[in-house]
């Protein structure tokens, strides 16, 4: 398998050095694996800290900046960051207004962020935690107990980040983050396996002409494997799965997300089918975002995330943001 790397052992450090060179508005601590807003801590502002295994870029480091995260902690590929990273990040960005940890529901992430919260509080940092568990495909997986955290992570970080930038107190920022998670559902589809740098070959067997419905972002199995389907058929399956669980009664925010190897030409075509299904189900769409945002290295595939909005959540979504991967309004 050909990969654009030096050696597997330095993939994350090399990427962080490259990120630092491309984004001087960030502070990138390559040795300690922490990416921060250069202006952090911002006086009087609640700080948002997230993180997870590398390989899902631009999640999370690509969402550090005004309007979103204060800091991100990248782990090794598909491996949770360690508590020391999170404690270091929390202490560096805390202005005294408290820190919100945004945690995807994977066992390693949950355990390490819980430990980090206890350690940070011992150092005088007030910490709240929000768990993202939006995936409707399966209840339990190889990586987690309960629903996996996927595309809604972007919605939580953006909307709660906007609330924090407006000066909302920690309790309010936490409540907004929880509301977004509870109002969001996702479903993913794999058209190919994922290849990790350490293994150098596909991590699971997906024969040509087949796809996996309900895949996880680490390549975990989904609901079922089927012969290849058209974009229209995939949209019917995925969107109905989300809507049957979410049952929205107000306009929705839509994320049509690529898993890393699916070109925008295909994603926009898939979005047309997603919008068709939503129209047929009489679901009003407030905003749509299309692109590779919560990825799985070189996996071909897509996911759909819907978030049921009220006027306040829509206002916070539209608020200015300036990060490497998401920016508007500034």
N, C-alpha and C positions, 0 to 999 in steps of 0.2 A: 504494500500500500504506500503510495507516494504522499508525503505530508510536508508542508512548508514549515519545517522546524529544524533546530540544530540537533538536540538530543531530548528524549522525553523528560529527563530529570529537570531541565531548565525551562520548559515550556511556559509556565506561569510567570517566572521571573522575567523572561525575555519579553513576554507580552506587556508586563507592567512597565518595563523600561521604555518600550515603544509607546505606551499610552502616555507616560510622562513627557516624552518628547513631543507628542502631538497635541497635548492639552496642558499648556502652562497655567491655565486657570485652576488646575487641580494640584494638590500636594500628594505625590505618590511615594509612599515608603515601601520600596521594593523588598528590603530585608525583612520588615515586620508585616508585610502584606496588608497594608491599610491604604485606602484611597480616600482623600478628604477634599472638601471645598477648601480652596486656599484661604478664604476669608473666615473660616471657622476658628473659634466659636463666634457666632453672631449674637451680640448682646441681647438678652431678653427672649431669644427664640428657642423653642423646643427643637432638639436635634433628632433627626431620624437616622438610624443605623441599621443596615441590613447586610446580608452576605450569604454565601453559599459556595458550593463547589464551582470551580472554573469550568468552562466549556459551555456555559449558557449565555455567553455575551450577546448583546450588551448588558443583560442582567448580571450583576448589580452595579458594577463600577461605572458602567456607561450611563447610569441614572444619578450620578452624584453632581450636584450643582444647585443653584437657586431654583426653588420651586419643587425640589424632590429631596433626594437624600443628602444628609450632611457627610456621611462616610459609608464606605462599603468595605467588607472584609472578604477577599477572595481566598478560597481554600485551594487545595490541589484539585486536579481534574475529577469532577464528580465526587468530591470529598468535602465534608463540612470544614469550615474554618475552625480554629481552636479557640477556646475561651480567652486566651491571652490577647489574641487579635481584637476581639470584641471589646474587652476591657480597655485596651489601649485606645481604640477608636472612640469609645464612649467618653473617656476622660479627656481626650483631645478636643472633642467638639461640644462638650457640655458647657453651656453658658451660665448654669445655675437654674435654668428653667426646666431641666429634666431631659431624658432621652427616651425615645420610643424605639424598641427593637421590632423590626418587621421580620418575621420568621416563617419560612415555608415549612409545611408539615412533612418533614423527613426526620427520621429518628435521630440521626446525628446532629442535625441543625437544632432540633428541639432541645436535646440534652445539653449541647454546648452553649446555646444562648441562655438557657436557664441557669447554668453554672456561672456564666459571665454576668448575668444580672445580679446574682448574689454577691459576686466579687466586687462589681462596680458599686453596689449599694454599700458595701463595707468601706469603700473609699469615699463615700459621701455623695455619690451620684444617684439621683432619683431615676428609677427605670420603670417603664411600663412595657408590656410585650403584647403583640398581636400575632396570632397564628393565621396563616393563609392556607385554606384547605378547600379549594374551589373545584377540583376535578371530579366530575360526575361519573367517569368511566368505570372505576372500581372503588370498592370500599377500603380494601387493604392491598398493599403491594409489597414487593421485595424490600422497599426502602422505608416503609412507614406503616403505622397503625392508623386507620382512618383515611380520609380522602387526601390525596396529594395536593401540594401547593404548586400552581402553574401560572397561567397567564394573568390571573387576577392580581398577582404580585405587582405588576406594573400599575394597575389601577389604584391599588392601595398606596403605593409609594408616591404616585403623582397627586392624588387627591388629598391624602393626609399631609403630604409635603407642602401643598398650597395652603392648607389650614395653618400649618406651623409657620410658614413665611408671613402670614397675616398677623401673627402674634397670638394665636389661640393658645390657651394653657394646655398642659400635658393631658389632663383629663379629657378635654375636648378633642385634641388630636387623636388620642387613643380611641375615643368613641366614633369619630369619623372613620378611622381605619377599620374598626370592627363592622361598622355599617356597610362599608364598601365590600368587605369580604363576604358578609352574609348575603349581600345582594348580587353576588357574582357566581357564575358557573362556567366551567370549561370542559372541552372534549378535544382530544388530540388523535391524529392519525399518522402512522408511519408508512412510508413507501419504500424505505430502505433501512438497513441497520445503521447503527452509529459505530464509529471507529475511534477508540481512545488512543492517544499517543503511546501509552505504555504497552498496549496490546498490539497495535499496528495492523489489526485486522478486524472485521466486523465482530461485534460482541454477541450477536445472536443471529440465527439463521432465518432469513426471510427470502424464500426462493423467488426468482423472477416471476412476475405475473401474479404475485400475492401482496396483500397489505395487511397491516395490523390496526384494528379499530380500537381506540381507547388507550393508545400507547402512553407511557410516562416519559418524562424528559430525560431520564437516564437509560431509556431503552427497556423499561419494565414492560411486561406483557399487558395487553389490554383486555377488552371483553371477548374478542374473537378474531380469528384470521379468516380472510375471504379472498377469493380471486379478485384481481384488480378491478376497480370500479371507476366510473367516470367522475369528473368533478361534480356534476349534478347529483349523482347518486351518493357521493361522500357527503356533500352538503346536506342532503335530505337526512341521512343517518345522524350526522354530528349535531346539526342544529335542533332536530327534533329531540335528541337525547338531552340537550341543554334546556330546551324550553319545557319539556315534560317535567324536569326537576325544578326549574326556576319559576315557571308560571308567572311571567311579569305582567303587571297591570299598569305600568307606566313606561315611558320611552326608555330605550336601552342604549348603552354605550357598547360598541362592537369592536373587538380586536380580532382581526384575521392575521394570524401569526405564522411565520415560517419557522421550520425546525432547524434551519441552517443551510440546507442545500437546495431549497426550492426557489427558483427565480421569481422575481416580481411579476413577470408576465403571467405565470401560472397562478400566483397568489391573487392578483387582481381578477383573473378569470374566475377563481374560486369565490372571491368576494361577491361577484355578480350572482353566483348561485346561492350564497348565504343570504344576500339581500332578497332574492326571490322567495326563499323559504320563509323569511321573516314577514314579508308582505302577505304571503299566502296564509300565515298564521295570525295576521292582523296585529303584528307587533311593530310599533313605531320606533324608528331609529333616530336618535338624537345626534350621535357622532360616530364616525368609523375611523379606525386606524389600521393600516395594512402594512406589513413589513416583517422583518426578522428581528424580534425583540426578546423572546424567551426561547433560546435555541438549544440544540443538543448536538453540538459539534457539527459533523457533516451529514446528519440525518436528513434525508428527503422526507417531507411531510408537512403537516400544517396542524394548527389548532384553532379553535373558535372559543372566544370568551365573551360572554355577555354580562353586563352590569346594569341592573335596574336603577334608574336615576330619579332623584327628586330635583327641585330647582337649585338647592344648595350644592348638591354633589355635581351638577352640571356646571354651575358657576365656578366651583373649585377646579374642575377638569379644564375649563377654558382659561384659568388663571395663567399668567406668564410662567414659563419654565425655560431654563437654559442649562442643558446637560450635553455631554457628547452625543447621546443617542436620541434625545427628545428635546425640541426647542421650538417655542413660539411665543409671540406676544411681548418680547422684551426689546 
